[in-house]
Amino acid sequence: MSTPRQPRETRPAGTESTRGSGPAGLEPLAVLPVFVPLQGKRAVLAGSNGGAPWKVKLLAAAGAHVDVYAPEPSEELCAVPGEIVAGSVTLHTRQWHADDLTGAAFCIGAMEDEDDCIAFVAAARKTGAIVNAVDRPHLCDVKFGAIVNRSPMVVGISTEGAAPVFGQTVRARIEGMLPRGFKAWIGAARDWREEVTGRFHGFSDRRAFWERFTDRAFAEPDRAPTATDLAELLGETEAAPKGGAVTLVGAGPGDAELLTLKALRALRNADVILYDDLVAPEILDYARREARTMLVGKTGHGPSCRQDDINALMVQLAKSGKQVVRLKSGDPLVFGRAGEEIDACRAANIPVSVVPGISAAQGAAASLCVSLTNRDAARRLQYVTGHDRRGALPEDLNWGALADPSVTTVVYMPKKTLRVLLERAVAEGLAPTTPALLVFNATRPNQQVVEADAADLADRVEASGHEGPALLMVGEALRRLGARAAIAAIEPGKLAI
């Protein structure tokens, strides 16, 4: 018997990534995205190359008072003072001098000549200003990216100069995804923040208010929020139950895009996430950066945390006031020991709820484009487990039901008992030629499928050498997979026949 594992924190206080890639789940950054407030501050632009007019407009749009120094300004640059939407612009038709830079918070060099630009950058840095040089990234302290403007919500996009056109395309896509009405909701958030902070002194209550606010904004993005919204959100937050709770959440079989909206909301609200080995690492990236994540390793036939230890940890965390998410692969109510965890919470008077997920069977069938039921071949679908508490084939399986030719059977955790299970099923009446397949790593990029008749599948699985969580499917409804298999066979690594 393997040695039990202990629950292990994998991202304590936001200091370790679940992927091991860096602080708080970050990959290395090519640049640091920051936002510079310029409202009421002075900025300087010198020169008049092709990029100058747009940079002046951006500075003024941020509320800066912009002085432009250009001996021979272009027609477009001359028109800028009459086109600004905020701030102010003053055009000086002369060369810049070092004294002109005193007191500037932001300076931009827009000269055609490289030496002139180098001299300007050096002088601007002496004053302590932030410096940018148009089309000269090697001289820049900061660089401009593509911008999505839903001010006060602003999205900046940088490709670090590698692919400007790609960045502009991403900007256009995000523009289409963010309703323009968000501007009104963000404005309301700014106006309401002081009242919300005064009403709710605890961080968790304030966060709960803003989560409700965000849900309402996404539900009705095209209308402006009113005082009625504020009153309702304040009331809902005050009336909400206080204290810790546990939510069992289905993470789906692997593909992060199969998460439900309710699962995403639960991850966003969690203080602590207890997850199994089979949960895809990228799913944890949807959690709040501040959330603690703890591996409570439940793996098939390998070292695992004891269920009693997991139950005790859930209860302890919830009693301390934490919002706990118990994140499980697939659907928590399908061979996920959810019943034991629900009972433990109820016995401790801890509020508990369940967010269902896409089951492994559903995910595998969808990835293969095969229906598990068929009006002519399969009028019933059954899920069974491939092993009992001891890891052996369950003694109480209904072999008559498994041999029924009108049924599709999905067997969870079948690898250890695959051969004996199929041999016994055939001996009990299952036709040896019944289509069967074993799906490894369902819905993930490394998904593999071994397909054969029920009598031959175990040999082919052993010969394949595939590894990972697996799911067995048996039944006449799978015979429709034949045409798909012939097509997939030309894609190496996807299907073994």
N, C-alpha and C positions, 0 to 999 in steps of 0.2 A: 504494500500500500504506500502511495506517495506521501511525502511530508506536506502537511497543510501549509499554504501560504498565508501571510498576514496582509491586511489592507495596507497599501502603500501610497503616500501622497506623491503625485507626479507634477503638480504645479503649485507648490506652496506659496501662498500670498502673491501669486502672479509673477514668480521669479524663475520658473522653469517651464519651458514649452512642453506640450504633450508630444511633440514630434522631436524634441531635443534639438531644435534649430536655433534657440535663442530666447531671450526674455519674453515672457508673456505671449509665446506662440508666434513671435515675429521671425520671418526670414530676414537675411541681411538686406539692408536698405542701401540703394545706390545714392540716394539723397535723403535728407531729413525734411519731411513736409512740415512747414511752419506757416503761420498766418501773421502778417505784420499790420497792426492798427496804425493808420495814417491820418485819421480824422483830425483836422485842425493843425496838422504838422506841415512843415515846409519841405518841399522836394525840389530838386534841380535836375533838369535835363539839358545837356550841352550837345550841339550838333544838329544835323538835319538829314540824316540818311533815311532810307525808306522805312525803317522800323520806328522812327521817332514819333510820328503822329499817334500811333496806337498806344505806345508806351505812355505818352502824356495823358491820353484819355483814361487809361487804367489808373494812373496815379490820382487824377482828379476824381474819378469815380469812387475811389477809396476815401475821399474827403480831404485830400491834401491840397495845399496852396502851392502850385507848381510855377517855378520860374524857368523859362526856356531861354537859352542863350544860343542864337544862331545868326551869324552875319548875313547869310543868304538863305533864309527859310524857304522851303518849297511852298507851292500854292496850297497843298494839303495841310501842311503844318500851320500856315497862316489862318486857315479856317477853323482850327481846333478850338480856340477860345469861345467861339460861338456855338460849339457843338457839345460842350460838356454837360453832364447831368448832375454833377455835384462838385464840391470843391471850387477852386478857381485856377485860372491859367493866365500868366502874364508873359507876353512875348517880348524879349529884348533882342533887337537886331544888331548884335555885336558879339565879339568873342567873349568867352568866359574869363574871369580872373579868379585867383585863389580866394580872394575875399568874398566872392559871390557864393562860396560853398559853406561859409560859416553859419552854423545853426541849422543846416539841412539834415533831416533824418534819413533821406533816401536820395541817392544821386545816380543818374544814368548817363553814360557816355554813348552818344550816337554819331560818332565821327566816322568819316570814310577812311581817314589816315590812321594807321596803326599806332604810330608814335604819338600823335595827338591824343589818342584814346588812352595810351599807357600813362601819359603825363596827367590826364584828368583823373584817372583811377587812383593814382598815387596821391594827388592832392586831396581827393575826396576822402580817402582812408585816413589821412592825417586829421581830419575833422571828426572822425568817429562815425561817419555816415555808413549806411548799408549801400553797397555799390553793385551796379549791374552795367554791363557793356553790351550793346546790341550786336548780336552775331559774333561775339567774341567770348565764348564760354570760359576760356582759360583766364580771362581777366575778371570774372564775376565772383562776387561773394554769394549772390543768390541768382536764381534763374527763374524766368517766367514759364509756366506750363499752360496747357489748355484749361479753360475755366468754364464751369457750369455755374451760372448765377441765379440763385434763388434767394438772394440776400434778404435776411442775414445768414441764410445757409449758402455757403460757397464751397464748391468742390474743385480742387486743383488736381490736374493730371500731368505727370511728368514721365517721359521716356528717357530722361537724361540725355536728350539730344540724339538718341539713336534712331528714332522713328517718329518725327513730328507729324507726318500724315496719319500714322496709326493712332497717335495720341488724339488728333482732331476727330478721328472716326469714333474712338471711344467716348470722347466728349459728346458727340452727337447722339450716341446710343444712350448715354446717361441722361442727356437732355430729354429724350423721349420717355424715359422711365420715371422721371421726377415731375409730378404735376406742378404746374405753376402756382397752384393754390397753396402749396407748402409755404410760400413766402408769408402768407397771412398767418399760418399756424406758428411759424417760427417767431414772427413778430409778437404774437399773443404770448408765447412762452417767455419772451424777454419782458413783456409788460407784467406778467403774472408771477414771475419768479420770486420777487420780494414777498408777495402775499403768501405764496406756498411755503416759503422758508419760515415765515413767521408763524404759520399755522401748524406746521409739522416740524418738530425739533429733532426727531430721529431720522437718520439717513434712510432706513428701510421704508418708512412711511413716505418720505419725499420721493424715493425711487418708485414706489408703488403708484403715486400720483402721476409721475411723468410717464410711466408705462401705460397707464390708462389714457393719458393725453395722446401718446403716440399711436395707440390702437385706434382712437377716434379720428386722428388726423389721417391715417391711412384708409380708414373706412369712408371718410367724407372729405377728400382732399380739395374738392373744388368749391367749397363754401368757406366763408370767413367765420372763425369761431366767435362766440358772443359771451356776454356775461352769464348767460344761462348755462353754457358749457362749463364755465369755471365753477359755478355753484354746484352743478351736478357732479363734476369730477371731485370736488372737495368732499361732497357728501358721500360719494361712493367709497372714497379712500378712508374716511372716518368710520364708516359702517363696516368695513371689511374686517374679517376675523384677524386677531393679532396672534403672534406666536409662530412657532415653527410648524412645518408640514412636510410630508413626503409625497412626491409624485413619481410614479413608475412610468417611464417613457420608452416607447419603442423606437429604436434607432434605425430600423429597417435592416435588410440583409447586408448592406455594405455601401452601396452607392449613396453618397450624401444628398443627391438631388431627390431621393425618395423620401426624405424627411417631410412630415406634415407641418403645416403652419402652426398647429398647436404644439408640436414638439419643439419647433424653433422658439416659440414664445416661452415654453418651460425652460429651455436652456438659457435663454436670455435673462430669466428671472431668478435662476438658481444661485444660491450662495455656495453650495457644495454639490459636486457631481460624483457619484460612485458608479464606475463603469467597468464592464467586463473586457477581457482580452479581445473578444470578437467584434467589439465596436470599432469601426473604421476611424483612424486617428483624425482624419479631416473633419469628422462630425464634431469633435470637441472644439474645433476652431470657431464654431458658432456660439460658444458660451461667452459670457461676459469675461473680459480680461481679468477682472478681480476675483472671479469664482475659483474656489479650490477644486482640484480634480484629484480623485483618489482611485487607483486601480484596485479592484476587489476580485481580481482574476478568477473567473469561472471558465475553465477550459475542459473540453471533453477528454477524459482518460489521462489527464496530466495534473500537476500540482495545482490545487485550487484553494481559495479561501473557504473556510467552513461557513456554511449558511448561517449558523447561529451567530458567528462573529459579524457577518454582514448585517443581520437583523439588529444586533445590539448597537452597532455603529450608527445605523440609520436612526434608531430611536434616540440615542444619545445626542446626535447632532440636532435633531428636530426639537428635543426638549430644551436645548440651549438657545432656541429661537431661530435656527437656520431653516431656509427653504432648501430642502434636499431633493435632488433628482437622482433616482436610481435608473441609470441608463442601460438598457438591455438590447442586444442584437435582435433583429426581427421584431416580433410582437411579444410584449411581456407576458401576455396571457396564453401563449402557445409554447408549452414546454420551457417556460422561463422561471419557474418556481415563484411566480407572482403570488400564488395563494399563501405561501408561508410568510412572505414579506408583508402582505396585507394583514394577515392575522396578527403578526408581531406588532404592527402599528396600532391596530385596533385594541389589542390587549394593553397597550401603553397609553391609550386615549390620544393618539397622535392622528390628526387629520391626514387621510391618504386618498389619493386619486390616481387614475390611470389614463395615460395618453396612448392609444393603440398605435401600432406601427405596421408598415408593410411586412408581412411575414416572409420568411425565407422561401416558403413554397410559392407564394405569389410572385416574389421577385424573380425566382428561378424560371417559373413558367413564362413570365413576361419577357425575360431576356431571350428565351428560346422561341417566343411567338407560338406557344403551344397551349391549347385550352385543356384544362384539367378535367373538364366535363364535356360530354358530347351526347346529343340526343339519341344517337344510334349505338354508341359504344360504352358510354359511362354516365349512368344516371345517379351516381353517388360518389362522394369524395370523402376519404377518411385520412386522418393524421394519426400516426402511431409513433412511439419512441422505440429506438433500436436497442436500448439497454435499460436495465433497472438500476436501483441504488447501488448494487454490487458491481455494475459494469457488465453484467451478463445479459443474455437474451431474456426478456421477460417471459416468465412461465405462463402468464395468464393471457397471452395474445389470443384473439379470436381467429383461429386459422381458417375457419369457414368463411369469414368475412374477407380475409386476405386472399383467398382463392377465388372469390366471386368474380367472374369475368366481366360483370357490369360495373365494376368499381375501379376508380383510380386511387391508389394508395401512395401516400407520401410518408416516408420514414425519416424522422429526425435522428441525428447522431447515429448513423448506421455503420460507420467504418469498421469498428471492432467486431461487430457481429454479422457483417454483410453476408459472408459465405454461408454460415449456418442458418441465417434467417431465410435466404432464398432457397437453400436446399430443403428446409423444412416446409416452406410454402409450396414448393413443387410436389413434395411428398404428400401434402394435405390436399392437393387437387388443383393448384395453380398451373395452367398450361405452360410447359417449358418454353414455348415460343412467344410468350407474352412480352411485349416491348418493355424494356427497363433501361433506366439511365441513372448515372450518378453525376451530380453537378457539384463541382468543387468551387468554392469562393464565389458563390452566386452574386451576380450584378457588379462584381468588382472587375477592374481591368485585367486581372489574371484569372478570370473565370475559365474553367476547363470542364469539358463534358465527355464522359465515357458512355457509349450507347451500345446495347447488345440485347439478345434475348435473355429472359430471366435466368435460364440455365447456364448461360455463359458469362454473365456480367462480372461475377467475382474474379474470374481468371483475367479478364481484360482490365479490370481496375488494378489488380496487382501488377500486371505487366506495364501499365501506364506510368507508374511511379509518381502520380500526382499527389500533392499534399494540400492541406488546408481544410476548413470546415466543409462538410459535405452533406448532401441531401439526396435521398434515394426516391425515385419515382417509378411506379410500376402500374401498367394498365394499358388496355387497348386504345384509349384515347391518345396515347403517345405515338401510335403508328403513323399519325399524320406528320410526325417529325421527320419522316424519311426524306422528303424532298428538300427540306431545309438542311438536313445533314449533308446531302450531296453537294449543296452550294457551299456550306461552311467548310467542307473538307478542303477546299482550295485555299483557305485562310489558315496557315500553319499555326498550331498551338491552341486553336479554339475548340476543336472537336476530335476526339479519338474514336475510331470506329472499329 
